[in-house]
Amino acid sequence: MPPVFPMLTVLTMFYYMCLRRRARTATRGEMMNSHRTIEANSRTSPLNAEVVQYAKEVVDFSSHYGSENSMSYTMWNLAGVPNVFPSSGDFTQTAVFRTYGTWWDQCPSAPVPFKRTPPNFQSQDYVELAFEQQVYPTAVHVLETYHPGAVIRILACSANPYSPSPPAEVRWEILWSEKPTKVNASQARQFKPCIKQINFPTNLIRLEVNSSLLDYYTELDAVVLHGTKDKPVLSLKTSLIDMNDLEDDYEEKNGCGMDNLNKKFSSIALREGTSNGYFDKLPYELIQLILNHLTLPDLCRLAQTCKLLNQHCCDPLQYIHLNLQPYWAKLNDTSLEFLQPRCTLVQWLNLSWTGNRGFISVSGFSSHFLNETCLEIISEMCVNLQDLNLSSCDKLPPQAFNHIAKLCGLKRLVLYRTKVEQTALLSVLNFCSELQHLSLGSCVMIEDYDVIASMIGAKCKKLRTLDLWRCKNITENGIAELASGCPLLEELDLGWCPTLQSSTGCFAKLARQLPNLQKLFLTANRSVCDTDIEELACNCTRLRQLDILGTRMVSPASLRKLLESCKDLSLLDVSFCSQIDNRAVLELNVSFPKVFIKKSFTQ
């Protein structure tokens, strides 16, 4: 048999030759219209007056730090005029996303990264804003008041959220994009990227963010949309072409993008012949391994080359991990229809952000298009499903969650910001005893969290991580049931749980019963005291992340004991802790330079 490595080289060279050939087919006109330019396209004529408007309302978002029942730190603060700008610092009147940095990727609840995720898709969160008037955008200004630099993409939508009739086609256009970069700015700023000119009016703008390089939570105050009512005339100015953008343009013009995914997996005319050259000599498993490194659109293209590779590209083993989030803007019913036969072995399915304002229907897949019928289909067809993330699917009716109980093999379940009710959740916990990771953050429809905690302790013996962020009524009784029944817990988020009081001994008991804890968030619990910190120091020596933001009863001395005992501690948030001033933080930083001690401020 011929050596394997030359065959890999041939396949690699063939793939990149195809890319270069595609790039050469771009016409000069396409190059002039590339959206990555050195300078902006022509401005509008003086007669075409510019309209300047703030967002009228927030219509959709992926996460926020705040509560569902207040305005503090919520995305809804992005509507209207600025509340804080030009001041800088940590203010409750701003919009704050749920996470920052890489800390959430380093904790036990971090999910396994999806295979085939394209490297140029780096968005982690989004928010969509509706404006009063449709305009042709000339500028988008983002007012950032704390830890700026998270915004990496700005998009415009052709759909009008205030129109009574849906459009025939929903189109999203990237106005500006950039890779995540470190911004060395501590003050508030007005972010004014140079945007692309588009050929349709819009009043729906989407910001996508990546906070992985930030030292703390980013805070946004307002968004300003500049535009004209009349379509401006394009100028002929020299453009600088980015080859990735050129490839995207070529795909759209020649039907190679994700919007034509249906054509790629449909019955296509492949050349006849029995000889596939050296590929016939490669083991089936080796070809599968090579193709496993391709993104989904590349897999679609390769399926057209010959019958052998078409067979490999349609093998269900290639779709055990199916991540459709990067293609949310172009995915439709037809795409899903032709993917469906390849998904018989799917175990991890990511449909986050998909739906495109109605372009995926219940019958098609059957976010916003997700409803009870969808969950019923998932529970019946995806019997091997291990990971189900319904984060921020707040349009799902409460009764829909009953179907999740049929997925007995679930290991990870994320119900953050959903309307799951107590009865349905108890049924899920009773039947899904294999759960290892459970997120119930901001689930406002649950009546009694103590009952839920008791069921978790009784049924979920394998549970490793639990998120109870902003659960409104859990008490020391529920915490006791939880700690005694789930000894394997490595991560527990009890942030913003107002009914927990240190005086009951609940935090000290947690520390004694859960020695494997690596992450503990007690955010905004004013009662956390030195005794609790000393119990953690004695019993939870594997601790890596601790958040005690807002407590008034923890001293620098107890923190020093904790840092001396917990050698792996890397994140310690002591923001708004009245006994921990900047001088104390500096002294601890000198003694423990490997620990990132967070101290927020308000000017």
C-alpha positions in Angstrom: 0.0 0.0 0.0 1.4 3.5 -0.8 2.5 5.6 2.1 -0.3 7.5 3.9 1.4 10.9 4.4 1.8 11.6 0.6 -1.9 11.0 0.2 -2.7 13.5 3.0 -0.4 16.0 1.2 -2.2 15.5 -2.1 -5.6 16.0 -0.5 -4.4 19.2 1.2 -2.8 20.6 -2.0 -6.0 19.8 -3.9 -8.2 21.6 -1.4 -6.1 24.8 -1.4 -5.7 24.8 -5.2 -9.5 24.9 -5.3 -9.5 27.9 -2.9 -7.0 29.7 -5.1 -8.9 29.0 -8.2 -12.0 30.3 -6.7 -10.2 33.5 -5.6 -8.9 34.1 -9.2 -12.5 34.0 -10.6 -13.5 37.2 -8.7 -14.0 40.1 -11.0 -12.6 43.5 -10.5 -16.1 44.7 -9.7 -16.4 42.2 -6.9 -13.1 43.3 -5.5 -14.3 46.9 -5.5 -17.4 45.9 -3.5 -15.6 43.9 -0.8 -16.8 44.9 2.6 -13.4 45.3 4.2 -12.1 48.7 3.0 -9.4 51.1 4.1 -11.9 54.0 4.2 -15.6 54.3 4.3 -17.8 54.4 1.2 -19.0 57.8 0.0 -21.0 59.9 2.4 -24.5 61.0 1.5 -25.1 64.3 -0.3 -26.0 67.3 1.8 -29.5 67.2 0.6 -30.1 63.8 2.1 -30.3 64.7 5.8 -28.8 62.2 8.3 -31.2 60.7 10.9 -29.6 60.0 14.3 -31.6 57.8 16.7 -31.1 55.7 19.9 -32.6 52.2 20.1 -36.3 52.1 20.7 -36.3 48.7 22.3 -34.3 45.5 22.9 -35.9 42.7 21.0 -33.7 39.7 21.7 -30.4 38.8 23.5 -28.5 35.7 24.5 -27.7 36.5 28.2 -27.4 39.2 30.8 -26.0 39.6 34.3 -29.2 41.1 35.7 -32.5 39.7 37.0 -35.6 39.0 34.9 -37.6 41.2 37.3 -35.5 44.3 37.5 -33.5 46.7 35.3 -30.1 46.4 37.1 -27.4 45.1 34.7 -30.0 44.0 32.1 -29.9 44.2 28.3 -33.0 46.3 28.5 -30.9 49.2 29.6 -29.6 49.6 26.0 -32.9 51.1 25.0 -33.1 54.8 24.9 -30.7 57.6 25.7 -27.5 57.0 27.8 -27.8 56.5 31.5 -24.1 56.7 32.5 -22.0 57.9 29.6 -19.5 59.7 29.6 -18.9 58.5 33.2 -17.1 55.2 33.6 -17.1 52.4 36.2 -19.5 49.7 37.4 -23.1 51.0 37.2 -26.3 49.0 37.5 -28.0 51.2 34.8 -25.9 49.6 32.1 -26.2 46.4 30.0 -23.9 43.6 31.2 -23.5 40.1 29.7 -23.4 37.0 31.9 -19.6 36.1 31.5 -16.2 37.6 30.8 -12.7 36.4 30.3 -11.9 32.7 30.0 -13.0 31.8 33.5 -16.2 30.0 32.4 -14.2 27.9 30.0 -11.8 26.8 32.7 -14.4 25.6 35.3 -15.9 22.0 35.5 -19.2 23.0 33.8 -17.4 24.1 30.6 -18.8 22.1 27.7 -16.6 20.2 25.3 -15.9 22.4 22.2 -17.9 21.5 19.2 -16.0 20.0 16.3 -16.1 21.8 12.9 -16.7 25.2 14.4 -15.2 27.6 11.8 -12.2 29.5 13.3 -13.6 32.9 12.1 -16.8 32.5 14.2 -15.9 33.8 17.6 -19.1 35.4 18.8 -20.1 34.4 22.4 -23.2 36.7 23.0 -25.5 39.0 21.1 -28.2 41.6 21.5 -30.7 42.8 18.9 -32.0 46.4 19.0 -34.9 47.9 17.1 -35.0 51.6 16.1 -37.9 53.8 15.2 -37.1 54.5 11.6 -35.6 52.4 8.8 -32.5 54.1 7.4 -29.5 53.3 5.2 -26.8 53.1 7.9 -23.9 55.5 7.8 -22.5 54.9 11.3 -23.2 52.9 14.4 -21.9 54.2 17.7 -21.7 52.0 20.8 -21.3 53.8 24.2 -19.1 51.6 26.4 -18.7 52.6 30.0 -16.7 49.8 31.6 -14.1 47.4 30.2 -14.6 48.2 26.5 -13.6 46.1 23.5 -16.1 43.2 23.6 -18.0 44.1 20.4 -16.6 42.1 17.4 -19.5 42.2 14.9 -22.3 44.6 14.0 -25.0 43.4 11.6 -28.1 44.9 10.0 -31.3 43.0 9.2 -33.7 43.7 6.3 -36.7 42.7 8.4 -38.7 45.4 10.1 -39.7 44.3 13.6 -42.6 46.8 13.6 -44.1 45.6 10.3 -47.4 43.7 10.6 -46.5 41.3 7.7 -43.3 39.2 7.6 -40.9 39.8 4.7 -40.6 37.3 1.9 -36.9 37.1 2.7 -34.9 37.8 5.8 -31.4 39.0 5.0 -28.6 39.8 7.5 -25.6 41.9 6.4 -22.4 42.4 8.3 -21.7 46.1 8.7 -18.4 45.6 10.5 -16.4 42.7 12.0 -13.1 42.2 13.7 -11.3 39.6 15.7 -11.2 39.9 19.5 -8.6 42.4 20.5 -7.2 43.7 23.8 -8.3 47.3 24.4 -6.0 49.2 26.8 -8.6 51.7 27.9 -10.0 52.1 31.4 -12.3 55.1 30.6 -15.6 55.2 28.9 -15.4 55.4 25.1 -17.7 56.0 22.1 -16.9 53.1 19.8 -17.3 54.2 16.2 -16.2 51.5 13.7 -16.0 52.2 10.0 -19.1 50.3 8.7 -19.9 48.9 5.3 -22.6 50.5 3.1 -25.6 48.3 2.4 -28.3 48.4 -0.3 -31.4 48.1 1.9 -32.8 50.2 4.8 -32.8 48.8 8.3 -34.1 49.5 11.8 -32.8 46.2 13.3 -29.2 46.2 14.5 -27.4 43.2 16.1 -24.3 43.5 18.2 -22.2 40.3 18.7 -19.6 40.2 21.5 -16.6 38.2 22.6 -15.5 39.0 26.1 -12.7 36.4 26.3 -9.9 39.0 26.4 -11.5 41.2 29.0 -10.3 41.6 32.6 -13.9 42.0 33.9 -17.5 42.4 32.8 -18.0 44.8 29.8 -20.8 47.4 30.3 -22.7 49.0 27.5 -24.9 52.1 27.9 -26.5 52.9 24.6 -26.3 52.4 20.8 -26.7 55.2 18.3 -27.7 54.5 14.7 -26.9 57.1 12.0 -28.4 56.8 8.6 -30.3 58.4 5.7 -33.8 57.8 4.4 -32.6 57.7 0.8 -30.2 55.2 -0.6 -26.7 56.9 -0.9 -24.7 56.6 -4.1 -21.6 54.4 -3.9 -18.3 56.0 -4.6 -15.4 54.5 -6.5 -12.6 54.5 -3.9 -9.7 52.1 -3.7 -10.5 49.1 -1.5 -8.3 46.7 0.3 -9.4 43.1 -0.2 -9.4 40.4 2.5 -9.3 37.0 0.9 -11.6 35.5 3.5 -14.2 38.1 2.5 -13.6 37.4 -1.1 -14.3 33.8 -0.6 -17.6 34.7 1.2 -18.6 36.9 -1.7 -17.8 34.2 -4.2 -19.9 31.7 -2.2 -22.9 33.9 -2.2 -22.7 34.6 -6.0 -22.1 31.0 -6.9 -24.3 29.1 -4.5 -21.7 27.6 -2.2 -22.7 29.1 1.1 -24.7 27.6 3.9 -27.9 29.1 2.4 -27.5 26.5 -0.4 -26.6 23.7 2.0 -29.7 21.9 0.7 -28.2 21.6 -2.8 -25.0 20.2 -1.5 -26.6 17.2 0.2 -29.3 16.6 -2.3 -29.0 14.1 -5.1 -26.4 15.6 -7.4 -25.0 14.3 -10.6 -21.6 12.8 -9.9 -19.2 11.6 -12.5 -19.3 8.0 -13.5 -16.3 5.7 -13.0 -15.0 3.1 -10.6 -11.5 4.5 -10.1 -10.8 7.0 -7.4 -7.0 6.9 -7.8 -5.1 6.7 -4.6 -8.2 7.4 -2.5 -9.3 3.8 -3.2 -6.2 2.6 -1.4 -6.8 4.6 1.8 -8.6 2.9 4.7 -12.2 4.1 5.2 -11.4 5.2 8.8 -8.5 7.3 7.6 -10.6 9.3 5.1 -13.2 9.8 7.8 -10.5 11.2 10.1 -9.3 13.6 7.5 -12.8 14.8 6.7 -13.5 15.3 10.4 -11.3 18.4 10.2 -13.4 20.2 7.6 -16.1 22.8 8.4 -19.7 22.0 7.5 -19.7 24.1 4.3 -16.4 22.5 3.1 -18.0 19.1 3.8 -20.9 20.2 1.6 -18.5 21.2 -1.3 -16.4 18.1 -1.1 -19.6 15.9 -1.4 -19.8 17.1 -5.0 -16.4 15.9 -6.2 -17.0 12.1 -6.5 -19.1 9.2 -5.3 -16.5 8.0 -2.9 -16.2 11.3 -1.1 -19.9 11.9 -1.3 -20.4 8.6 0.6 -17.9 9.8 3.3 -19.4 13.3 3.5 -22.9 11.8 4.1 -21.8 9.3 6.7 -23.7 9.9 10.0 -20.5 9.4 11.9 -19.5 12.9 10.6 -22.5 14.4 12.4 -22.2 13.1 16.0 -21.3 16.8 16.8 -23.5 19.1 14.8 -22.9 22.8 15.5 -25.2 25.0 13.4 -24.8 28.2 15.5 -22.2 29.8 13.2 -24.6 29.6 10.3 -27.7 31.1 12.1 -28.2 33.8 9.6 -28.5 31.6 6.5 -30.0 28.4 7.9 -33.5 27.5 6.7 -36.0 24.7 6.5 -34.5 23.2 3.3 -31.1 23.1 4.8 -32.3 21.1 7.8 -34.4 18.8 5.6 -31.3 17.6 3.8 -29.2 17.4 7.0 -31.8 15.2 8.8 -30.9 11.8 7.2 -27.2 12.3 8.3 -28.2 13.0 11.9 -29.3 9.6 13.1 -26.3 9.3 15.5 -26.2 12.9 16.7 -25.3 13.3 20.4 -24.4 17.0 20.6 -26.7 19.4 18.7 -26.2 23.2 18.9 -29.1 25.2 17.4 -28.3 28.4 19.3 -29.3 31.6 17.7 -30.9 29.8 14.7 -34.4 30.6 13.4 -33.6 33.8 11.4 -36.8 35.5 12.4 -39.1 32.8 11.2 -37.0 31.2 8.4 -36.9 28.0 10.3 -40.4 26.7 11.0 -41.8 24.0 13.2 -42.4 21.8 10.2 -38.8 22.4 9.1 -37.1 21.2 12.2 -39.2 21.4 13.7 -34.5 30.6 20.3 -37.7 31.8 18.7 -38.6 29.0 16.3 -38.3 26.4 19.0 -41.6 25.3 20.5 -43.2 22.4 22.2 -43.4 20.4 19.0 -39.7 20.8 18.5 -38.9 19.4 21.9 -41.2 16.5 21.4 -39.5 15.7 18.1 -36.1 15.9 19.8 -37.1 13.6 22.6 -38.4 11.0 20.2 -35.8 11.1 17.5 -32.6 11.9 19.4 -32.7 9.2 22.0 -28.9 9.2 22.4 -28.8 12.9 23.2 -26.4 13.7 26.0 -26.2 17.5 25.9 -29.3 19.8 25.6 -28.8 23.6 25.9 -32.0 25.6 25.9 -30.4 28.8 27.3 -32.5 31.9 26.9 -35.3 30.0 25.0 -37.8 32.2 26.9 -40.6 31.7 24.3 -41.0 28.0 25.1 -44.3 27.4 27.0 -43.9 25.7 30.4 -45.6 22.5 29.4 -43.0 21.9 26.7 -40.3 20.9 29.2 -42.2 17.7 30.2 -40.8 16.1 27.0 -37.2 16.4 28.3 -37.9 13.6 30.8 -37.8 11.1 27.9 -34.1 11.8 27.4 -32.9 9.5 30.1 -29.3 9.6 28.9 -28.9 13.4 29.3 -25.6 14.4 31.0 -25.9 18.1 30.5 -29.0 20.3 30.7 -29.0 24.1 30.5 -32.3 25.8 31.2 -31.0 29.3 31.9 -33.7 32.0 31.5 -36.4 29.6 30.5 -40.0 29.3 31.8 -39.6 25.8 33.1 -42.1 25.1 36.0 -41.7 23.0 39.1 -43.8 20.0 38.1 -42.0 19.6 34.7 -38.5 20.0 36.3 -39.3 17.4 39.0 -40.2 14.9 36.3 -37.0 15.6 34.4 -34.9 15.2 37.6 -36.7 11.9 38.4 -36.0 10.3 35.1 -32.7 11.9 34.0 -30.5 10.4 36.8 -27.4 10.5 34.6 -27.1 14.3 34.8 -23.7 15.6 35.6 -24.2 19.3 34.7 -27.4 21.3 35.4 -28.1 25.0 34.9 -31.2 26.5 36.4 -30.1 30.1 36.5 -32.8 32.8 36.4 -35.7 30.3 36.1 -38.3 32.6 37.6 -41.3 30.2 37.3 -40.0 27.7 39.9 -42.1 28.1 43.0 -40.0 26.3 45.6 -36.3 25.8 45.1 -36.0 23.8 48.3 -38.2 21.0 46.7 -36.0 21.1 43.6 -32.8 20.9 45.7 -34.2 17.9 47.6 -35.0 16.1 44.4 -31.6 16.8 43.0 -30.0 15.4 46.1 -32.2 12.3 46.0 -31.9 11.5 42.2 -28.8 13.1 40.7 -26.0 11.4 42.5 -23.6 11.9 39.6 -24.1 15.7 39.5 -20.8 17.6 39.2 -21.9 21.2 38.5 -25.1 23.1 39.5 -26.0 26.7 38.5 -28.7 28.3 40.8 -27.9 31.9 39.8 -30.6 34.2 41.0 -32.9 31.5 42.3 -35.3 33.5 44.5 -36.2 31.3 47.4 -33.8 28.5 48.2 -33.0 28.2 52.0 -30.5 26.4 54.2 -32.8 23.4 54.1 -32.5 23.0 50.4 -28.7 23.5 50.5 -28.4 20.8 53.2 -30.3 18.3 51.1 -28.2 19.2 48.1 -24.9 18.9 49.8 -25.7 15.6 51.5 -27.0 14.0 48.3 -24.5 15.2 45.7 -21.0 14.7 47.2 -19.3 14.8 43.8 -20.2 18.5 43.3 -17.2 20.5 41.9 -19.0 23.7 41.0 -21.9 25.6 42.7 -23.3 29.0 41.7 -25.4 30.6 44.4 -25.0 34.1 43.2 -27.7 36.6 44.0 -29.7 34.1 46.1 -31.2 36.5 48.7 -32.8 33.9 51.0 -29.5 32.3 52.1 -28.0 33.6 55.4 -24.6 32.7 56.8 -26.0 32.8 60.3 -27.8 29.5 59.6 -24.4 27.8 59.0 -25.4 26.8 55.5 -22.1 27.9 53.9 -19.9 26.4 56.5 -21.8 23.0 56.1 -21.3 23.3 52.3 -17.6 23.6 52.8 -17.4 20.6 55.1 -19.6 18.3 52.9 -18.3 19.2 49.5 -14.5 18.9 49.6 -14.2 18.6 45.8 -15.5 22.2 45.2 -13.4 24.0 42.5 -15.8 26.9 41.9 -18.1 28.6 44.3 -20.0 31.8 43.6 -21.7 33.5 46.5 -22.1 36.8 44.6 -24.0 39.6 46.4 -24.6 37.6 49.6 -24.0 40.3 52.2 -23.9 37.8 55.1 -20.8 35.8 54.0 -18.3 36.1 56.9 -14.8 35.2 58.0 -16.1 31.9 59.4 -17.3 30.8 56.0 -14.0 31.7 54.4 -12.0 29.8 57.0 -14.2 26.7 56.6 -13.4 26.8 52.8 -9.7 27.2 53.6 -9.8 24.1 55.8 -12.0 21.8 53.7 -12.0 22.9 50.1 -8.3 23.0 49.2 -9.0 22.3 45.5 -10.9 25.6 45.1 -10.0 27.5 41.9 -12.7 30.2 41.7 -14.4 32.1 44.4 -16.8 35.1 44.1 -17.9 36.9 47.3 -18.8 40.2 45.7 -20.7 42.6 48.0 -20.1 41.1 51.4 -19.3 43.4 54.4 -18.1 40.8 56.8 -14.9 39.3 55.3 -11.5 40.6 56.4 -8.1 40.6 54.6 -6.8 38.2 57.3 -9.3 35.4 56.4 -8.6 35.9 52.7 -4.9 35.4 53.4 -5.7 32.1 55.1 -7.7 31.0 52.1 -5.0 31.9 49.7 -2.4 30.1 51.7 -4.5 27.0 51.9 -6.0 26.9 48.4 -2.8 26.7 46.2 -4.8 26.3 43.0 -7.0 29.4 43.5 -6.8 31.6 40.4 -9.9 33.9 40.5 -11.1 35.8 43.6 -13.8 38.5 43.2 -14.0 40.9 46.1 -15.7 43.8 44.4 -17.7 46.0 46.7 -16.5 44.1 49.8 -16.3 47.0 52.3 -13.5 45.6 54.4 -11.3 44.8 51.4 -9.9 48.2 50.1 -7.5 48.7 47.3 -4.5 48.7 49.6 -5.5 45.2 50.9 -5.9 44.0 47.3 -2.4 45.3 46.4 -0.8 43.6 49.5 -2.5 40.2 48.6 -1.4 40.6 45.0 2.2 41.0 46.1 2.0 37.8 48.2 0.0 35.8 45.7 0.9 37.0 42.2 -0.7 34.0 40.4 -4.2 34.9 41.7 -6.4 37.3 39.8 -8.1 39.4 42.4 -11.0 41.4 41.0 -12.0 44.7 42.6 -14.7 46.6 40.7 -15.2 50.3 41.1 -17.6 53.1 40.5 -16.5 56.7 39.9 
